[in-house]
Structures are given as structure tokens and as C-alpha cells.
Amino acid sequence: MTPHDHGTAVAAETARFVAAVQHADPTLPVPGCPGWTVADLVRHAGSVQRWFAVLLRQRIQEPPRSRDVDLRLPERTEDYPAWLAESAEEAATAFTDLDAPMWAWGADQHARFWVRRMLFETLVHRVDAEVALGLAPTVDPVLAADGVAEFLTNLPFATLFAPGTAELRGDDRTIRFARTDGEGDWLVRLRPDGFALDPDGADTTADATLRATAADLLLVLYGRLDRTAPAVATSGDQALLDHWFAHSAF
């Protein structure tokens, strides 16, 4: 997917999110985010979009020292869905010159990193909202595969806010995440000094493998679907998979 595709998808995912929560009880609990209500979920998603938009407009070249931003959050939680829609509209105005260099916490030090990251923040929380409301969420397979790649590419850089990832080490141990509904195969290699995607691992026999559709792989990686679910097949070293999922929470 291109940076333009990511920007377009942010708008589409936000629209789905808003449609789901527009008439929902804002106090409804969200299973995917324990302790949160629908109102908390919407506030978080909109806040992230507005915060990332500020970073994009400033084209920051070093880690920000403050996360203060004027959220213009409505007083009534009933007005949060409309505010979330406005958040996406505001963010879209910052989706310019996405190949411009700028600081990012992940692998891609360009403005496009933040649009892609915003997309999957929005998508996963849209799924959270739909599950909370008893709906059956769907995720476009192409979008989901891009999300798997984005997650696994950036996770090695996430220790600042996901400290458990520092424990993802091993003596040249490998985990394959294999897509069953199209092209997509990702091999993660755990080394004594850390872990990362192995771009040359197509012919490697992995120590453990997890197979599912792109959408289910994405939801498993984000902890929204258990790897023991019927739609997910695992093989190989289960202790290695235990280690991965115990320390890869994003």
C-alpha cells in the first residue's frame, strides 16, 4: 500500500468507527481494552489522530518533549463520535509531502510513518468498538496484511512504551507468521541482542509457525484474538510462541 492509500484508509476506517459508536451507550465496556468504556475508546482514537497531526505539521526532527495538544474535546460524551469524525478530517489536512524526512519512533523516518501508524491505531480500535457492540468486525485482507507488516517491522523499536519487547531475545530462534488467504509470510528472528523481521527467511524452517488469514494474524498480533482460536493454526515450539505473546504486547 502507498502512503496515499494509508491516508484514504484512515478516513474510511474512521467513518466505520463513527458509524458503529454514533448511537452507542458511551459507558459500555470495551473487552479489547480492559477498563475502558466506549467513550474512553473514542477519546483515545481521536486524541491520537490529533496528536499525530500536530507532529506531521511540525515535521519534528527529534522526539517531542510534550504531548500537550488542544483536543477541543466536547463536554458531552454523546458528542464524541462527531468529534472523532472531525479529528480525521483535521488529520487529513496534514497528510502532505509524506516522503519528507522527520523523526519517528519506528523504522521509517519519514512523515508517511505517522499516517500508516494512525491507520492501524484507528483500525484496531474500530474493531474494538464493533466487538464491544456485539458486531462481527471485518478487515480488508490487503489492509490487514499491510498491518501485519507494519506491526512486525516497528515492534523492535517499541521498547519505550512496550518494555516487554526487550525480553524478545533468543539464540537464533525463528517464528513464522504465514497468511492463508493470499501472499504474505513474515519470519521473525530472535537473537541474543534482540529481534527483527528476516527479509531473507522465505526458505527457513521456522522453530514455530502461526497460520491464519491476514485479518486474523493482525488481530492475534494485537492481542484481540487468541492464538488458540479455531481460525488460527500453530505448530512447532509452543514455548517459543508463549514467550513471544507474553512480551509482544503493543
N, C-alpha and C positions, 0 to 999 in steps of 0.2 A: 504494500500500500504506500501511496505517496503522502507527503505532508498535507497536500490539498485534500486527499481522501480523509485523512485524520480530522481535519477541521470540519469537513462536511459531516463526518460521523459524530463529532461532538454535538452538533446541532440536532441530529436525528436521535441520538441516544437521550439527550436532554428532553426532547419532545416526548419520547416514550415514558421517561421518568415522570414528567409533569402530568401526563395523561393518567398514569397509574395512581398518583397521590392526590390529584386535584380535589377529590371528594372524600378522601380517606380520613379516618379518625387520627389526628396528629399525635395522640397518646398511645397509639397501637405499638406494641413492642416489635422489634426487628430481630428475628432469630440470628441472622447473619452477623449482627453487630451487638452482642450481648450487652444489655444495659442501656441501649439506645431505643428511642421511640422513632416513629416516622418523622416527627418534627426535627429531632436531632439529626437524622439521616439527611433530610433535605437541607438543613442549615449547613451541615458539613460539606455536602456536594457543591452548593452554591458558593460557600466560602473558599473552597479550593479553586474553583473556576475564577473567582475574582482575584485571588491572591496570585495565581499563575499569570493572569492577565497583566497585573502590575509588573511582575518580573519581565514579561515579554516586552512591555512598553519601554521599560528602563534598559533593556538589553544588558542586564547586570553581568559584570565580568569577574565577580568574586562572590562567595557565599553571603547572602543577605544577613544583616545584623539585627533586623527586626522583621516581625511578621505582621506588624500593625498595618491595617488597611481599612478604609471606610467601607464597611459592608452594606450600609444602608438597609439593614435588616428590619423588616416590618415588626411592629409591636405584636400583632396578632399572628399566631401560628397558622391560622386559616389562610393567611396571605402568603405563606412561604412558597407554595407552588408557583404562583405568578412571579415571585421574586427570583426563583430558580430559573425560570424561563428568561427573565431579564439578565441574569448572570451569564447565561450562554450567549445572549445577544451582545453583551458588553465584551465578553472574551473574544468573540469573533472579530471585533474591530482591531484586536491586537495580533491577529494571525496574518502578519505581513513579513516579507523578507525572511522566510523561515529557514533559509540556509545561512543566515547571519551567525557568526560566532558569538557565543555567550556562555556564561557559566551554567553548568547543570550538575546535579549530584550523580548522574549516571554516566553511561559510556559515551553518549553522543553530546559533544559540547557545542551544540547549535540550538537556535530557537526552536527548531522542529521537535526537539526532545520534549519540551513542555506541552506542546499540543498533543503529541502522542500519549504522554503521561496523563494529561487531562482527560483524554478519551477513555482510557481504561479505568481511571478513577470513577468517571461518570457511569460507564457501562456496568461495572461490578455493583455499584450502589443502586443502579436501576434494577438489577436482578434482585438485590436485597429487598428493595421496596416491593417488587412484584411477589416475591416469596412471602413476605410479611402479610400481604393482602390475599394470600391463598391462590394466586395466579400461577400459571405454568410458564416461566420465562423461556424465551428462545434467544439464541445468539447466532448471528450470521457466521457461517463457517469460516469464510475468508477473514472476517474481522477477528474471530476467535483465534485463528492460527497466528495472526499478527500479534495478538495479545499474549500468546504463549511465548513467542519470540521476544517480545518486549520485556516480559517479566523475567525470563531466564537470562537475558542479556544484562539487565540492570541490577538483578539481585546481588551480585558480588560487591556492588558499591553501596549497599543499603545499610551498612552496619550502624550508621549514625542514629537511625530511627528503628532499625530492626537488629538489635545487638546479638540476637541468637544466631544470625548468619555467620558470625565469627567462629562458630563451632563447626561449620560445614567444611571439615577437613578430612582427609583420608589418605591412605597410602596407594595413590593411583587407582581409586575406585570409581566406577562409572555407573551412571543411571541414564537410561534412555526413556524419553517421553515420545511415544510414537502415535501419530494420528491415524485413525482408522477410516476416515471419511474423505481422504484426499491427500495431497502431498504435504508432508510435514513430519520431520523426525529431528529431535533435538537430543544430543548427547552431552550430559554434564559430567565433567571430570573433577573429582575431589582429590586434591594434592595435599601434602603436608603444610603448604603455605597458603592454602585457600582453595577456591573452586571457580570454574568458569565453563561456559559452553566450549565444546571442542568442535571447531568447524571441519576438522578432518576425520570425524569419528563415524562416518557412514558405514564403514566396514568393520567397526569394532564390535566384538561380542561383549555386550554390557553385563555388568555384575547384577543389575536389577533393571527391570523394564516395566513401564506402566503404559498401557494401551487404552485409548478411548477416542471418541470424536474430538475434534478441535474444541468445541464448546465445553465438553466435559473435562478435557485436560485443563482448560483455563479455570474452570470452577474448582477443580481439585487443587490446582496450584494456589489459588486464593483462599483455600480453606472453606469454600462454600459447598463442596461435595466431598464426601468421604471416599477414600480410595477403595474401600470395601463395597461400594455401591455396585449393584448388578451391571451397570453400564461400563464399569471400569475393570480391566483385567490386569493383574500384576503377576510377575514371575521373577524368579531369581532370589537374591538375598533380601529377605523381608526385613532383617535387622538394619540393613543399609537404608531401606525406604523409611523405616521407623526413625532413623537418625535424620534423614532429610526433612521429613514432615514435622519433626519435633523442633527444628531450628530454622525453618524457612518461612515462618510467619511474616507477612509483609505489613 
